Amino acid sequence: MVKQMWADPNLNDFYGRVSRIEKAHAKGYGFEARGTMGRSTTWKRERSGWRFVKPLALVLAVGIGMKGVIHFYVGAQLYEERVTQLLAGEGFDPVGGALMQADPVTLAISGALSEVFKK
C-alpha cells in the first residue's frame, strides 16, 4: 500500500493501522473477534461451569412436565398402580419407578391441567 501523507492526522493514523494489519496478514496472522467461529487454531472456548446448567434445567423441566401430563392423562389411580408395578420389577424398573413417583410438582402440574381441561 502506498502511504500518503494527508493533512488530517486521523487519516495518517488510520492508514498506519491498515498497513500494520496488512503486514500481519502477510505473515499469516489472523484477526478474529472474540466468540466467533473462525479458522484460528489458537482460539479457545471460554470455560464456564454454567454451560451445562441451562441444558440440564431444560431436561429436568421437560421431564417433570411430562410426568405431570402423564399423571393427568392416565389418572391418579392408574398412575400409582403403574409406578408400583415398576417398583416391584427387576433390573432398572425400580429406578424408573423411583423417578416416576408423583412428587408435589407433578401433582401441581396435573392439577393445573385438570383445571384447564375440566377433566
Secondary structure as UniProt FT lines:
FT   HELIX           9..27
FT   TURN            34..35
FT   HELIX           49..52
FT   HELIX           53..74
FT   HELIX           76..88
FT   TURN            91..92
FT   HELIX           93..100
FT   HELIX           104..117
//
